[in-house]
C-alpha cells in the first residue's frame, strides 16, 4: 500500500488544501493526515466527502506522499507544484526541490 493523503480545493477561495489529523483542512501539505492502508484511505476519502457535502471543499482525492520525519510531501511533480503554491511563490518548496519545480514551471 502506498502512503497517501487527501487533497482538495477550498470552495471559499479555490486554494489547495490537505485533510489534517484533526479533520480540518490546511494549506500546508505537512499537516496532512497520512495513511498507509486501503481501509484508512477509504475512511479518509469518506471524511473528505463530508466536507464536500458541507460545501467546504471540492474534488477531494488521494495523493501519494512521502512521510519522512513526520512531514508529508507529494511524490508526483504535479502535486509538488500544487503543494508549493502558485509558481510565482515556488521558492518556498522544501528540501531543495526549488530547482526542479522551476524547470517544470
ChimeraX commands (.cxc) that place a marker at each C-alpha (Angstrom):
marker #1 position 0.00,0.00,0.00 radius 0.5
marker #1 position 1.19,3.48,-0.81 radius 0.5
marker #1 position 1.50,6.24,1.77 radius 0.5
marker #1 position -1.31,8.65,0.91 radius 0.5
marker #1 position -3.06,11.84,1.93 radius 0.5
marker #1 position -6.15,13.67,0.69 radius 0.5
marker #1 position -6.09,16.97,-1.14 radius 0.5
marker #1 position -8.89,19.16,-2.44 radius 0.5
marker #1 position -9.62,22.80,-3.20 radius 0.5
marker #1 position -11.29,25.14,-0.71 radius 0.5
marker #1 position -14.59,26.46,-2.03 radius 0.5
marker #1 position -14.14,29.86,-0.42 radius 0.5
marker #1 position -11.09,30.83,-2.49 radius 0.5
marker #1 position -10.00,27.83,-4.59 radius 0.5
marker #1 position -6.75,27.30,-2.71 radius 0.5
marker #1 position -5.22,23.84,-2.45 radius 0.5
marker #1 position -5.89,22.18,0.91 radius 0.5
marker #1 position -4.97,18.96,2.69 radius 0.5
marker #1 position -7.07,16.97,5.15 radius 0.5
marker #1 position -5.44,17.06,8.61 radius 0.5
marker #1 position -5.30,14.63,11.52 radius 0.5
marker #1 position -7.90,16.79,13.28 radius 0.5
marker #1 position -10.29,16.53,10.32 radius 0.5
marker #1 position -9.78,20.15,9.30 radius 0.5
marker #1 position -8.25,21.46,6.08 radius 0.5
marker #1 position -4.82,23.07,5.92 radius 0.5
marker #1 position -3.00,24.80,3.09 radius 0.5
marker #1 position 0.21,23.13,4.35 radius 0.5
marker #1 position 0.87,19.65,2.99 radius 0.5
marker #1 position 2.97,18.82,6.05 radius 0.5
marker #1 position -0.24,19.00,8.14 radius 0.5
marker #1 position -1.78,16.11,6.14 radius 0.5
marker #1 position -3.31,13.06,7.76 radius 0.5
marker #1 position -1.15,10.34,6.21 radius 0.5
marker #1 position -2.44,6.77,5.83 radius 0.5
marker #1 position -0.83,3.53,4.72 radius 0.5
marker #1 position -3.68,1.05,4.25 radius 0.5
marker #1 position -6.57,0.77,1.80 radius 0.5
marker #1 position -9.06,0.82,4.68 radius 0.5
marker #1 position -7.57,4.03,6.10 radius 0.5
marker #1 position -7.52,5.61,2.64 radius 0.5
marker #1 position -11.21,4.78,2.14 radius 0.5
marker #1 position -12.05,6.23,5.55 radius 0.5
marker #1 position -10.05,9.37,4.75 radius 0.5
marker #1 position -11.90,9.88,1.46 radius 0.5
marker #1 position -15.23,9.37,3.24 radius 0.5
marker #1 position -14.23,12.09,5.70 radius 0.5
marker #1 position -13.35,14.37,2.81 radius 0.5
marker #1 position -16.71,13.71,1.14 radius 0.5
marker #1 position -18.45,15.02,4.29 radius 0.5
marker #1 position -16.57,18.29,3.73 radius 0.5
marker #1 position -17.86,18.32,0.14 radius 0.5
marker #1 position -21.43,17.90,1.43 radius 0.5
marker #1 position -20.81,20.76,3.89 radius 0.5
marker #1 position -19.55,22.89,0.97 radius 0.5
marker #1 position -16.08,23.36,2.46 radius 0.5
marker #1 position -14.03,21.76,-0.35 radius 0.5
marker #1 position -14.48,20.44,-3.85 radius 0.5
marker #1 position -12.98,17.45,-5.67 radius 0.5
marker #1 position -11.06,15.63,-2.91 radius 0.5
marker #1 position -8.75,12.83,-3.99 radius 0.5
marker #1 position -5.88,10.72,-2.69 radius 0.5
marker #1 position -2.29,11.62,-3.48 radius 0.5
marker #1 position 0.83,9.57,-2.87 radius 0.5
marker #1 position 3.18,11.19,-0.37 radius 0.5
marker #1 position 6.47,10.50,1.33 radius 0.5
marker #1 position 6.32,10.69,5.10 radius 0.5
marker #1 position 9.86,11.42,6.19 radius 0.5
marker #1 position 10.41,12.75,9.69 radius 0.5
marker #1 position 6.65,13.05,10.20 radius 0.5
marker #1 position 6.28,15.57,7.39 radius 0.5
marker #1 position 4.31,14.68,4.26 radius 0.5
marker #1 position 5.47,15.76,0.79 radius 0.5
marker #1 position 3.83,14.73,-2.51 radius 0.5
marker #1 position 5.72,12.34,-4.78 radius 0.5
marker #1 position 4.29,13.44,-8.14 radius 0.5
marker #1 position 5.56,16.64,-9.74 radius 0.5
marker #1 position 2.01,17.92,-10.29 radius 0.5
marker #1 position 1.16,17.59,-6.61 radius 0.5
marker #1 position 4.50,19.09,-5.57 radius 0.5
marker #1 position 3.64,22.18,-7.61 radius 0.5
marker #1 position 0.16,22.31,-6.07 radius 0.5
marker #1 position 1.64,21.96,-2.57 radius 0.5
marker #1 position 4.27,24.65,-3.15 radius 0.5
marker #1 position 1.62,27.16,-4.18 radius 0.5
marker #1 position 1.40,29.39,-7.22 radius 0.5
marker #1 position 4.52,29.12,-9.35 radius 0.5
marker #1 position 5.35,32.73,-8.51 radius 0.5
marker #1 position 6.00,31.58,-4.91 radius 0.5
marker #1 position 7.76,28.35,-5.77 radius 0.5
marker #1 position 10.92,29.34,-3.86 radius 0.5
marker #1 position 9.20,28.17,-0.65 radius 0.5
marker #1 position 9.31,24.48,-1.67 radius 0.5
marker #1 position 11.09,22.30,0.92 radius 0.5
marker #1 position 14.16,20.08,0.67 radius 0.5
marker #1 position 15.91,21.60,-2.32 radius 0.5
marker #1 position 13.06,20.93,-4.75 radius 0.5
marker #1 position 13.00,24.53,-5.90 radius 0.5
marker #1 position 15.25,23.99,-8.94 radius 0.5
marker #1 position 13.24,21.02,-10.19 radius 0.5
marker #1 position 9.95,22.81,-9.69 radius 0.5
marker #1 position 11.18,25.88,-11.56 radius 0.5
marker #1 position 12.10,23.68,-14.52 radius 0.5
marker #1 position 8.51,22.44,-14.68 radius 0.5
marker #1 position 7.03,25.89,-14.20 radius 0.5
marker link #1:1,2 radius 0.2
marker link #1:2,3 radius 0.2
marker link #1:3,4 radius 0.2
marker link #1:4,5 radius 0.2
marker link #1:5,6 radius 0.2
marker link #1:6,7 radius 0.2
marker link #1:7,8 radius 0.2
marker link #1:8,9 radius 0.2
marker link #1:9,10 radius 0.2
marker link #1:10,11 radius 0.2
marker link #1:11,12 radius 0.2
marker link #1:12,13 radius 0.2
marker link #1:13,14 radius 0.2
marker link #1:14,15 radius 0.2
marker link #1:15,16 radius 0.2
marker link #1:16,17 radius 0.2
marker link #1:17,18 radius 0.2
marker link #1:18,19 radius 0.2
marker link #1:19,20 radius 0.2
marker link #1:20,21 radius 0.2
marker link #1:21,22 radius 0.2
marker link #1:22,23 radius 0.2
marker link #1:23,24 radius 0.2
marker link #1:24,25 radius 0.2
marker link #1:25,26 radius 0.2
marker link #1:26,27 radius 0.2
marker link #1:27,28 radius 0.2
marker link #1:28,29 radius 0.2
marker link #1:29,30 radius 0.2
marker link #1:30,31 radius 0.2
marker link #1:31,32 radius 0.2
marker link #1:32,33 radius 0.2
marker link #1:33,34 radius 0.2
marker link #1:34,35 radius 0.2
marker link #1:35,36 radius 0.2
marker link #1:36,37 radius 0.2
marker link #1:37,38 radius 0.2
marker link #1:38,39 radius 0.2
marker link #1:39,40 radius 0.2
marker link #1:40,41 radius 0.2
marker link #1:41,42 radius 0.2
marker link #1:42,43 radius 0.2
marker link #1:43,44 radius 0.2
marker link #1:44,45 radius 0.2
marker link #1:45,46 radius 0.2
marker link #1:46,47 radius 0.2
marker link #1:47,48 radius 0.2
marker link #1:48,49 radius 0.2
marker link #1:49,50 radius 0.2
marker link #1:50,51 radius 0.2
marker link #1:51,52 radius 0.2
marker link #1:52,53 radius 0.2
marker link #1:53,54 radius 0.2
marker link #1:54,55 radius 0.2
marker link #1:55,56 radius 0.2
marker link #1:56,57 radius 0.2
marker link #1:57,58 radius 0.2
marker link #1:58,59 radius 0.2
marker link #1:59,60 radius 0.2
marker link #1:60,61 radius 0.2
marker link #1:61,62 radius 0.2
marker link #1:62,63 radius 0.2
marker link #1:63,64 radius 0.2
marker link #1:64,65 radius 0.2
marker link #1:65,66 radius 0.2
marker link #1:66,67 radius 0.2
marker link #1:67,68 radius 0.2
marker link #1:68,69 radius 0.2
marker link #1:69,70 radius 0.2
marker link #1:70,71 radius 0.2
marker link #1:71,72 radius 0.2
marker link #1:72,73 radius 0.2
marker link #1:73,74 radius 0.2
marker link #1:74,75 radius 0.2
marker link #1:75,76 radius 0.2
marker link #1:76,77 radius 0.2
marker link #1:77,78 radius 0.2
marker link #1:78,79 radius 0.2
marker link #1:79,80 radius 0.2
marker link #1:80,81 radius 0.2
marker link #1:81,82 radius 0.2
marker link #1:82,83 radius 0.2
marker link #1:83,84 radius 0.2
marker link #1:84,85 radius 0.2
marker link #1:85,86 radius 0.2
marker link #1:86,87 radius 0.2
marker link #1:87,88 radius 0.2
marker link #1:88,89 radius 0.2
marker link #1:89,90 radius 0.2
marker link #1:90,91 radius 0.2
marker link #1:91,92 radius 0.2
marker link #1:92,93 radius 0.2
marker link #1:93,94 radius 0.2
marker link #1:94,95 radius 0.2
marker link #1:95,96 radius 0.2
marker link #1:96,97 radius 0.2
marker link #1:97,98 radius 0.2
marker link #1:98,99 radius 0.2
marker link #1:99,100 radius 0.2
marker link #1:100,101 radius 0.2
marker link #1:101,102 radius 0.2
marker link #1:102,103 radius 0.2
marker link #1:103,104 radius 0.2
marker link #1:104,105 radius 0.2
view
